[in-house]
Amino acid sequence: MSSIFSKIVSGEIPCYKIAETENYLAFLDQRPLAEGHTLVIPKKEIDYIFDMDDELFAGLQLFAKIVAHAVKKSVPCKRIGVAVIGLEVPHAHIHLVPINEISDLNFENARKKFTMEEFQNTAKKIQQNIL
């Protein structure tokens, strides 16, 4: 069975897309810890990030770096926190979360709620800052 992220990659499920290449996709998390919380995934469905081959893994990291810079330029924050948890969706992914304090990267925190228009505006701001 395909993961929810594979369904996003195939277009079966919509997303607020930030950036896309042949091998990777970045989109806003629907249950964000903060405005601009972005997920970066390989398009190839691989459950565990450390099972990725070296080339795909390195490319994912470089793609995430580009996206993280764009998020930082678009959303007021001190840093972009990075988390790889891998338990909630069986598809390798990196969380990029705008943070001002260490506690902002706690996944037990209440999730933020945004309207469709707010998600669209945030995605557009970040897209405009992709190099």
C-alpha positions in Angstrom: 0.0 0.0 0.0 1.3 3.4 -0.9 2.1 5.9 1.8 0.3 9.2 2.1 3.4 10.9 0.8 3.5 8.6 -2.3 -0.1 9.7 -2.9 1.0 13.3 -2.7 3.9 12.7 -5.1 1.5 11.0 -7.6 -1.1 13.9 -7.3 -3.8 11.7 -5.7 -3.7 14.0 -2.6 -3.1 17.7 -2.9 -0.4 19.6 -1.0 1.0 23.1 -0.5 4.0 22.5 -2.7 7.2 24.4 -2.0 9.7 22.9 -4.4 10.1 19.9 -6.6 12.9 18.2 -8.6 13.0 14.9 -10.4 13.8 13.0 -7.2 12.5 15.2 -4.3 9.5 17.1 -3.1 9.0 19.7 -0.4 5.6 20.8 0.9 4.0 22.3 3.9 3.1 20.0 6.8 -0.7 20.0 7.2 -0.3 19.7 11.0 2.5 22.2 11.6 4.4 23.0 14.7 4.9 26.5 13.3 4.1 28.6 10.2 6.4 27.3 7.4 6.9 23.8 8.8 7.9 22.0 5.7 8.4 18.3 4.9 11.1 17.3 2.5 10.8 13.8 0.9 12.4 11.6 -1.7 9.8 10.8 -4.4 10.9 7.2 -4.2 9.0 5.5 -1.3 11.6 4.3 1.2 10.4 3.7 4.8 13.6 4.5 6.7 15.8 7.4 5.8 19.0 5.5 6.6 18.0 2.7 4.2 18.3 5.2 1.3 21.3 4.7 -1.0 24.1 7.3 -0.5 23.3 9.3 -3.6 19.6 9.7 -2.9 20.3 10.4 0.8 23.0 13.1 0.0 20.7 14.7 -2.6 17.8 14.8 -0.1 20.1 16.6 2.4 21.2 19.2 -0.3 17.6 19.7 -1.4 16.5 20.2 2.2 19.3 22.8 2.7 18.0 24.9 -0.3 14.4 24.6 1.1 15.5 25.5 4.6 17.2 28.7 3.4 14.0 29.7 1.7 11.9 29.0 4.7 14.2 31.0 6.9 14.0 34.0 4.5 10.2 33.7 4.5 9.2 33.1 8.1 10.5 35.1 11.1 12.6 32.8 13.2 16.1 32.4 14.7 16.8 29.0 13.0 15.3 26.2 11.0 15.1 23.1 13.2 15.6 19.8 11.6 14.0 16.5 12.7 13.9 13.1 11.3 11.6 10.9 13.3 10.2 8.4 10.9 7.5 6.8 12.9 4.3 8.5 11.8 4.5 7.9 8.0 6.4 5.0 6.5 8.1 7.2 3.9 11.5 8.9 4.6 11.1 12.6 5.3 12.8 15.5 7.0 10.9 18.1 9.0 12.1 21.7 8.6 10.6 23.8 11.4 11.1 27.5 12.0 12.1 27.8 15.7 13.1 30.5 18.2 13.6 28.1 21.2 14.6 24.5 21.6 11.1 23.7 22.8 9.6 24.8 19.5 10.8 21.5 18.0 8.9 19.4 20.5 6.4 17.2 18.5 4.3 16.9 21.6 3.4 20.6 21.4 0.0 21.6 20.1 -0.2 21.8 16.4 -0.9 25.2 14.7 -4.1 25.7 12.6 -4.0 27.7 9.5 -6.7 28.5 6.9 -6.2 27.3 3.3 -5.5 30.9 2.3 -2.8 31.2 5.1 -1.2 27.9 3.9 -1.2 29.2 0.3 0.3 32.5 1.2 3.1 30.9 3.2 3.8 28.4 0.4 4.0 31.3 -2.1 6.4 33.3 0.2 8.7 30.3 0.5 8.5 29.5 -3.2 9.6 33.0 -4.0 12.8 32.6 -1.9 13.9 29.3 -3.5 17.3 29.9 -5.1 
